[in-house]
């Protein structure tokens, strides 16, 4: 999700990604003014030193994107995918090869020009069979790329009404998908005449294709993730008036119990830190790494802030990759990484 208009001229100050018709075309080499690092890493508790080495930096891997989102690591082939939402592209980064175009026109596949700001894919995740599953803003659905390259729509409606614009998603070990559905992919967002639902919900997509509304209490549900034991679901809320994260107990039947406030960053947003609560990742020790005002926050499961990765940018999302201890971060026009001392879930 992006709160403001895309940076129209940011690429002129960093890196212009040049594509051809081939999906494997290499991006233009970074110009000299693309920084090697950005921002700073800030410890707010002694425990943070055990999670991020003092030598770690926020290393820039690429730049010049309109609004980078949805990073996901491909374990089999060792590369990173991420969304660049306004131009409706999924990008690929691989060590030694840089950034190339992976797919385009997946988030919105219509023939007519898209009139909004965010037509592309947002959250990306691989299922247990290695198939890429995607939140698609413009087409207002969740899709999957099959092994043969064909695309399957997994969900586009709830109770017969079209979803708003699925934003982020996470797999449960059962194979069910939990996802958020704010209005950011609609051309006029919450005021769009094509909006069919009167709320912005958190849903579960069961393996049998059934979509269940889990909660509609959050004003702008966004990033989503499970605790290591899957007994808690964390959801970010990208609302300037209430920039918060909530935790929900997950019941035996997969529905959610009463929520609790995990952390409130509204004051930090109002003091001028760029960005709002957005994507998140959970490590194997249970810490939540969540993008918010100014960068990435590291929380304990009870909501204590241990440290911050201060990108200085509106920071959209983060996921672990590489050997499992590298945190990849989408920060507005940049894709960056931070080396940690802990591994993400699933590594």
N, C-alpha and C positions, 0 to 999 in steps of 0.2 A: 504494500500500500504506500502511496505517496500522497502527502497532505497538500503540497504546493505544486505549481506548474513545473514541468521538467526544465532543467537548466538548458536553455536554448543555445548558449554560447560557451558552455563549459569545455566542450571538446577542443575548442580553439586554444585552450590553455594547457592541454595535456596530450591526449592520444586520440586520433581519429581512426576508428576501426573501419577499414575498407573491405567490402565484400564483393565477390563475383557471384555468378549463378551457381557455382559449385558449392555444395555444403561443406566441402573439405578445404576450402580456400583459406590460406593463412592470413591472419589479420596483419595490418601494417605494423612494422616495427615501432616500438615506442619512441617518441621524440625525446630529445635531451631534457626537456623540461618536465617529463613525467617523474615525480618524486620516487625515490627508492623506499621511503617510509613516510608515514603520516602520523600525526597525533602523539599520544603518550599512553603509557600503562600505569595505572594508579592503584596502589594498595591501600585499602581502608581497614584491613585487619591482618594480624600476623599470619593467619591461616592461608592467606592468599599467596604467600611466598612458596607454599608447597604445591600450588596449582599452576603458577606461571613463573618460569625462571627469570631472574633479574636481568638476564641478557636478551630476553625476548623483545622484539619490536613489532610494529604494525607494518608488515612488509607489503608493498604494492605489487600486485601481479599484473594488473591491467587497468586501463582507464578509458575515459571518453564515452561511457555508456550513458543512456538517457536516464535510466532508473533501474539499477541492478537489484535483483531479488532472488529468492528461492534456491540457494545453493544446495547441491546434493553430490555426494561422492560416489563414483562408480568403482566399487572394490575390485571387480574382475579385471578391468582394463586400466585402472589407476588414472582416472581423470575426473575433473570437476565439471558439472553442468550448472548453469544459473540462467535465470530469466533476465532479459532486458525488455521491460514491459511495453513502453510506448512504441518501439518499432516492431513489436510482435515477433521477437526472436528468442530462441534458446541458444546460449553461447556455451562453448566448451573451452576449458583451460587444461593443458597438460604440461607437465614439467618438461622443459627443453623444446617445446613446440609453441608455447604461448597461447593466445586466444584465437579461436576459429569459430565460424558459424556452424552450429549443430543442426538446428531445424528452424524454420520460420513459418509464420501463418498457422500456428497451432492454436494459440489462445483465441484468435478470431479467424474464422475460415470463410466468412461471408464475402460475397462478390461486391457489395456496396461499400464505399469508404466508411470506416468507423469514425464516428463524430466525437467520441470521447477521448480522454487522455491515456487510458490504460487498457488497450485491447488484448495484450499478450497473456502468456502464462504467468502465474505467480509461484506458489509453492510447488516443488517437485519432490518426488520420493520414489524409490524403487520398491517393488513388492518382493515377496519371498522367492519369486521365479525370475527376478532380475528385469522385470518390465517397468518402464518408466511411467509413473502415474502423475497427472498434472492437474492443477487448478487452472481453469481457463476462464479468464475474465470476460472477453468479448462474446464467447459462445455460451457463457453462463452455465458451465457444467464442469464435471470431472471426467477426464479422458485418460486412456491408457494406450501406449504404443505396444502393439503385439510383436511377437518374435519375427513375424514376416513383414513388419513395417506398417501394417494396417492399423487404423485407429478405432478404438471402441469407446463409445460414450457410456460411462458407468452410472452417472446420475446427472439429471438436469431439472428435476422437479421434486417438490415435496407436496404431498396431498393434492396433486393435480395442478399445482401452480409452479411457475418457473422460479428457480433459484435466482438470487440477486447477482452475485458474482463470487463463486467459491474462491477463497483467498489462500488458505494454508491447510495442510492436512498431515495426519500421522497415522501409521498403521498400528493396530493392536495385535498382539500375538495370535489372536483368534482369526486374523485376516480381515477383521472389520476396519473400516476407515472412519476416523473422527475428523471432521472438518469445520471450518468457520465460513460464514457467508455474509460479509459486510457489503456495502453498496459501491465500493470503489471502482469496479469495472463498468458500472452503468454510466452512460454519457453525462447524465445530470445527477448522478449519485442518488441520494435519498429522495430527491424531487423528480426523478425520472418518471415520465408517464408510463413507461413499460414495466415498472416495478409492480410485482404481483403479490408480494408478501409484505405484511405490515410490521415486520420486525427483522432484526439481523441476528440470526441464530447460530447455535452450535449444534451440529448434527452427527449422527452415526449412519454410515452406509454399510449395511450388513453384506456378507458374502452372497446372499441370495438376491441382492439388489434393492432391498427395502431401505428407505430413508426415514430415519426417526429423528424428530426434534428433541434435543436433550435439554436445551435451555434457550430462552430468549431474553434473559435478564441483562445481558451485556449490550451496551449501546453501540459499540464498534468492535466486535470480536475479531481477533486477528491471528497472531501466532499461537501455536498449539503444540503440546507435547506431553508425554507420559513420564511419571516417575519411574525409577528403575524397576520397581515391583509392580507397576501398572495399577496400583491402588489409588493413584492421584492423577488427575488431569489438570495441567496448567494452561491457562488461556490469557493472552494479552488483550488489552483494550486500548485501541488507538484513538481515544477521545481527548481532545485538548482540555476539556473541562474535567475529565477524570482519567488521567493517564496512569492506569493501574494494571496489575496482574492479579488474577484470582486463581485459587486452587479448588478443585471439586473432587470429593471422594467418588470413586468409581464403584458402583454396586455390583453384586454378583451377576445381575442380568445385563450389565453393560451400560445401564443408565447412570445418571449422576445424582449425587446427594446435594445437600445444602452447601453453597459456596462459602469460602473464606477469603478475605483480602490477604494476598501475599505481600504486595508492596505497592505504595502510592508514590509515583514520581512526578505528580502534577506540579509541585513547587519547583522542581528542577527544570521542567519544561517552561514554566512561566518566567523563570529567571534568565531564559535565553538559550538554554542548551537545545541544539537543533534535533528535531525528530521526536517521535512518540513511540510507546511500546508497540513492538511489531513481532518479528520472528524470534524463535528460541530453540535452544538445544539443551539436552540433559546429559551429563557425564556419568560414568560408571559408579561414581561415588555419591551420586544424587544431587550434585550442584546444578542449578539452573543458570544457563548462560543466555541472557535475554537482551535483545536490542531495545534501546530506549533513548531518552533525551541525551544526546551527546555521544552515544556509542553503544558498548555492550556492558551489561551489568552481570556480575557473578553473585548469585544468591545461594544461601543454604536453603534446604527444604522448608524451613520455618520463616523464610523471608529476610534473613540478615544479609546485608550487602557486604561482601568480602573485598571486592575490588571493582575497578572499572577499566575498560579498554576505551580510551577517549579518542575516537576517530576524528572528532570535530566536524563530522558530517551527519546528515540525516541517514541513519543506519537502519537498513531494512531487515536483515536476517543473518543467521549464522548457523553453521553445521560443522560437525567434526569430519575429518577425512584424512588422507594420507595413511600413516600407520595407525591412525585413530586418535592421535594426540594433537593434530593440527586443526585449529579452529579457522575455518574459512568464513569470511565476512563480506557481505555485500553492503557497501557504504556509498550510496548515491551513485556517483559516476565511476566509483572504483570497485575492484575486487581485490581484497587483501587477505593476508593470513597472519595468524599469531601462533607460535609454537608453545604448547602447554606441557605440563607434567602429568596430565591425567587423560584418560581415553574416553571417548564418547560411547554411549550405549551401542551395543552391537559390534564392538571391535574387540 
